[in-house]
Amino acid sequence: MNPQSQPKPIRTALIGTGNIARVHAEGMQKLADRGSIVAAVDVDPERLAEFCDKWDIPNRYTSMTDLLAAEELDLVHLCTPPGFHRDQAVEALRSNVNVLCEKPPALTLVEIDEITAAEKVSDASFATVFQHRFGSGAQNLQRLIRQSALGAPMTAICNTLWYRPDEYFDLPWRGQWLVEGGGPTMGHGIHQFDLLLSIFGGWTDVTAVAARQARPTNTEDFSAAIVRFENGAIATIINSFLSPKETSYLRFDFDHATVELEHLYGYTDDSWSLTAAPGHDDLVRLWKEGLTGQPSGHASQFAAVFDAIEAGEPLPATSSASRSTMELIAAIYASAFTGKPVASGEITPESPFYSAMDGSAAPWSDVKASH
Ligand SMILES: NC(=O)c1ccc[n+]([C@@H]2O[C@H](COP(=O)([O-])OP(=O)(O)OC[C@H]3O[C@@H](n4cnc5c(N)ncnc54)[C@H](O)[C@@H]3O)[C@@H](O)[C@H]2O)c1
């Protein structure tokens, strides 16, 4: 390649140097030929120093405002707890710096709408980390759907059956609506049903239940939903903290084939399978041919984000995709707590579920958990 046509190295900064920041640092190392982390921010100076020494990050700040004033950046990775995402995303967008925000992108629909409003008047764009969209299995499924190879979409199952023991909630902020925005629906199942939405597209309505069955938490520890899609398909979604045999399981039934994905926190090509309907055996070959070996994960999404920055396009997963996933979460809680189906678009600023995922109080909020 002509050296003059090579894109400039992408300069990024990490905001928050806790647990998930390590995964961002590892993922960025895989893209060292395209960009690097030039700075990091944490309100805890000791953690910041230790992290930056370990990952060889030159510039350190204890305030994002100071970082934005001092550095020329293409992207910030928001790796802070969810309650900080709205304010930090808006501040970065106002400085025309792209934002890649850890899930959940915000705590409520009002917050995600404030981020989108800031994006509209910025030269930069906002995206959420939804890393399961970016493995070759998901891309392959999308390709076969685009080619109309699988026939009509019929049904899907989307199970996040995870296990979190009582001790998980010993940290004082765990299980609080105001800090985490919800339980396994908001914090964990979000990855799986975001992938479901990326495959099936827009949803039309949802009927759901949510319960606090056993864990010492203020949020739900279980939810189940039936979701209808604009493409005519119907899916069931289960989000659980109560499942000792853990799995993340998605199953898509099309007219001509069933496509399944089973893993826990990240998948490879081997986590996927396709079973053809009678008369459609050629799909098994087509499926295998389309797999490139790219696993799901942060590095795969960073590569797609870098492509978008270089092309001047909105970063994936875009703010509008993030809003659709957040709106489904709000609708699951609204349906569960009102006992009625909820349609897409029904949660307007007048709804209590627009500004609080639990509509300001889960039904069990004044009853102490049993453990
Ligand atoms: N994509 C995934 O698979 C995945 C997995 C785990 C966590 N997450 C998400 O990542 C986010 C962070 O989770 P975590 O487990 O790393 O949390 P953490 O508590 O381990 O780390 C958060 C860090 O942010 C710092 N911080 C707090 N306020 C700050 C501020 N105002 N400015 C700068 N730094 C600040 C803290 O000091 C801490 O070091 C959450 O939104 C979580 O849901 C995503």
The ligand as an SDF file (V2000), in Angstrom:
LIG
                    3D

 44 48  0  0  0  0  0  0  0  0999 V2000
  -19.1410   -6.0780   27.8680 N   0  0  0  0  0  0  0  0  0  0  0  0
  -19.0500   -6.9400   28.8750 C   0  0  0  0  0  0  0  0  0  0  0  0
  -19.0670   -8.1510   28.6740 O   0  0  0  0  0  0  0  0  0  0  0  0
  -18.9260   -6.4080   30.2780 C   0  0  0  0  0  0  0  0  0  0  0  0
  -18.4620   -7.2650   31.2840 C   0  0  0  0  0  0  0  0  0  0  0  0
  -18.3070   -6.7260   32.5660 C   0  0  0  0  0  0  0  0  0  0  0  0
  -18.6510   -5.4060   32.8280 C   0  0  0  0  0  0  0  0  0  0  0  0
  -19.1360   -4.6270   31.8200 N   0  0  0  0  0  0  0  0  0  0  0  0
  -19.5320   -3.2140   32.0650 C   0  0  0  0  0  0  0  0  0  0  0  0
  -18.3690   -2.4210   32.2380 O   0  0  0  0  0  0  0  0  0  0  0  0
  -18.6660   -1.3160   33.1000 C   0  0  0  0  0  0  0  0  0  0  0  0
  -17.6260   -1.2550   34.2230 C   0  0  0  0  0  0  0  0  0  0  0  0
  -17.7060   -2.4600   34.9810 O   0  0  0  0  0  0  0  0  0  0  0  0
  -16.4420   -2.9870   35.8320 P   0  0  0  0  0  0  0  0  0  0  0  0
  -16.8210   -4.3410   36.3080 O   0  0  0  0  0  0  0  0  0  0  0  0
  -15.1820   -2.8050   35.0920 O   0  0  0  0  0  0  0  0  0  0  0  0
  -16.4850   -1.9600   37.0750 O   0  0  0  0  0  0  0  0  0  0  0  0
  -15.2990   -1.6570   38.1090 P   0  0  0  0  0  0  0  0  0  0  0  0
  -15.9540   -1.1400   39.3410 O   0  0  0  0  0  0  0  0  0  0  0  0
  -14.3660   -2.8320   38.2300 O   0  0  0  0  0  0  0  0  0  0  0  0
  -14.4590   -0.4670   37.3990 O   0  0  0  0  0  0  0  0  0  0  0  0
  -14.9620    0.8110   37.2560 C   0  0  0  0  0  0  0  0  0  0  0  0
  -13.8000    1.7990   37.3710 C   0  0  0  0  0  0  0  0  0  0  0  0
  -14.3070    3.1140   37.1030 O   0  0  0  0  0  0  0  0  0  0  0  0
  -13.6990    4.0050   38.0140 C   0  0  0  0  0  0  0  0  0  0  0  0
  -14.5240    5.2070   38.1120 N   0  0  0  0  0  0  0  0  0  0  0  0
  -15.6490    5.4030   38.8490 C   0  0  0  0  0  0  0  0  0  0  0  0
  -16.1350    6.6440   38.6330 N   0  0  0  0  0  0  0  0  0  0  0  0
  -15.3100    7.2480   37.7370 C   0  0  0  0  0  0  0  0  0  0  0  0
  -15.3040    8.5190   37.1310 C   0  0  0  0  0  0  0  0  0  0  0  0
  -16.2440    9.4110   37.3950 N   0  0  0  0  0  0  0  0  0  0  0  0
  -14.3100    8.7970   36.2560 N   0  0  0  0  0  0  0  0  0  0  0  0
  -13.3460    7.8830   35.9900 C   0  0  0  0  0  0  0  0  0  0  0  0
  -13.3200    6.6540   36.5670 N   0  0  0  0  0  0  0  0  0  0  0  0
  -14.2730    6.3470   37.4190 C   0  0  0  0  0  0  0  0  0  0  0  0
  -13.5810    3.2200   39.2930 C   0  0  0  0  0  0  0  0  0  0  0  0
  -12.6250    3.7850   40.1830 O   0  0  0  0  0  0  0  0  0  0  0  0
  -13.1710    1.8430   38.7570 C   0  0  0  0  0  0  0  0  0  0  0  0
  -11.7760    1.7330   38.6570 O   0  0  0  0  0  0  0  0  0  0  0  0
  -20.1040   -1.5270   33.5820 C   0  0  0  0  0  0  0  0  0  0  0  0
  -20.9890   -0.7690   32.8120 O   0  0  0  0  0  0  0  0  0  0  0  0
  -20.3370   -3.0280   33.3260 C   0  0  0  0  0  0  0  0  0  0  0  0
  -21.7040   -3.3590   33.1100 O   0  0  0  0  0  0  0  0  0  0  0  0
  -19.2580   -5.1080   30.5540 C   0  0  0  0  0  0  0  0  0  0  0  0
  1  2  1  0
  2  3  2  0
  2  4  1  0
  4  5  1  0
  4 44  2  0
  5  6  2  0
  6  7  1  0
  7  8  2  0
  8  9  1  0
  8 44  1  0
  9 10  1  0
  9 42  1  0
 10 11  1  0
 11 12  1  0
 11 40  1  0
 12 13  1  0
 13 14  1  0
 14 15  2  0
 14 16  1  0
 14 17  1  0
 17 18  1  0
 18 19  2  0
 18 20  1  0
 18 21  1  0
 21 22  1  0
 22 23  1  0
 23 24  1  0
 23 38  1  0
 24 25  1  0
 25 26  1  0
 25 36  1  0
 26 27  1  0
 26 35  1  0
 27 28  2  0
 28 29  1  0
 29 30  1  0
 29 35  2  0
 30 31  1  0
 30 32  2  0
 32 33  1  0
 33 34  2  0
 34 35  1  0
 36 37  1  0
 36 38  1  0
 38 39  1  0
 40 41  1  0
 40 42  1  0
 42 43  1  0
M  CHG  2   8   1  16  -1
M  END
$$$$
